[in-house]
Amino acid sequence: MKNIAVVCGGDSGEYEISMKSGRVVLANLNREKYKGFLVLISKRKWVVLFENGEEAAIDKNDFSFIYKDSKIVFDAVFNAIHGYPGENGLLTAYFDLLNIPYTSSGHTTSALTFHKDFCKRVVQSHGFRVAKSVLINKDESFDASQIISFLGGLPVFVKPNNGGSSVGITKVKKLEDFQKAVQTALKEDHQAMAETYVQGREIACGVMEINNRMIVFPLTEIVSKNEFFDYEAKYTKGMADEITPAPISEEDELWIKTTGAQLYPLLECKGFVRFDFILTADELYFIEVNIVPGISEASILPQQAEFMGISLSKLFEMALENIMS
């Protein structure tokens, strides 16, 4: 039996989603192979959470804990922290120092992909299309009309540069709303990104590498019933249609899957990730990559895996086998 730390929580607007993801992972681990422990990590505390409500403090010196007078060490970490510090490289760098394997991408890739502006620049430099954007730093003066003009006019998106789950994102339709949108984004991060609105179909592409073999999952089209795929649409039942496989042409399907397969090694991704694209009539735009995507039964990547006949339990086992073989 291998001891697995299912880390969850974090210190961002994605805390509740992360806690839910952690519990889903714990419930679906193969109990014949793994002994799972739910580990809450936040600025306030690092603790193992037990079903009876008890807690055990994590020793940060070696990421262990004491249980019934015995020291428990972990063989591997299943990273279920969306946002800070699980998705931005800080936590994975700590695990690298301790030589503890983990299911998500390394700290360099994590830091790059969490910083939307840096990630887009790298992707664009390799010939892939991205939406035009402008970065606004906290306490920095800016000319809203000039930025909107540069981005091609309204509407535009304003979002935290570092963040996920569409927390703090606004679709700006009026010039007078731009300032408020920037302030909303800056509540979540020290930088806000203003980005051109690209009208098209939102397509999610899951990719995973296991035993040096790449798997590209069936594509999913996301049709939000809100203005865009915001936090409410993502996590409220009935607020978005997630159609797997995406009803697109074979040519577009091959285009998107090939792009995802090219970006995965380019960005040095590990484990399962989800690329988000916008497909227009004649272009494919890279939006972002989620290196710790949602992993509940209703989340997009598990839906894609299920279409291939891969259960949650099997998907999680594949992720762990990939780092422990």
WODAQUI-V298846 format. One line per field, one symbol per residue. ss: DSSP state (H for helix, E for strand, L for the rest). burial: b if it has 9 or more other C-alpha atoms within 8 Angstrom, else e. A space follows every 50 residues. Layout:
BEGIN
ss: ???
burial: ???
END
This chain:
BEGIN
ss: LEEEEEEEELLLLLHHHHHHHHHHHHHHLLLLLEEEEEEEELLLLEEEEL LLLLEEELELLLLEEEELLEEEELLEEEELLLLLLLLLLHHHHHHHHHLL EELLLLHHHHHHHHEHHHHHHHHHHLLLEELLEEEEELLLLLLHHHHHHH LLLLLEEEEELELLLLLLLEEELLHHHHHHHHHHHHLLLLEEEEEELLLL EEEEEEEEEELLEEEELLLEEEEELLLLLLHHHHHLLLLEEEEELLLLLH HHHHHHHHHHHHHHHHLLLLLEEEEEEEELLLLEEEEEEELLLLLLLLLH HHHHHHHLLLLHHHHHHHHHHHHHL
burial: ebbbbbbbbbbbebbebbbbbbbbbbebbeeeebbbbbbbbbeeebbbbb eeeeebbbeeeebbbbeeeeeeebbbbbbbbbbbbbbbbbbbbebbeeeb bbbbbbbebbbbbbbbbbbbeebbeeebbbbebbbbeeeeeeebeebbee bebbbbbbbbbbbeebbbbbbbeebebbeebbebbbebbbbbbbbbbeee bbbbbbbbbbeeebebbbbbbbbbbbeebbbebbeeeebbbbbbbbeeee eebeebbeebbebbeeeebbbbbbbbbbbbeeebbbbbbbbbbbbbeebb bbbbbbbeebbbbebbbbbbebbee
END
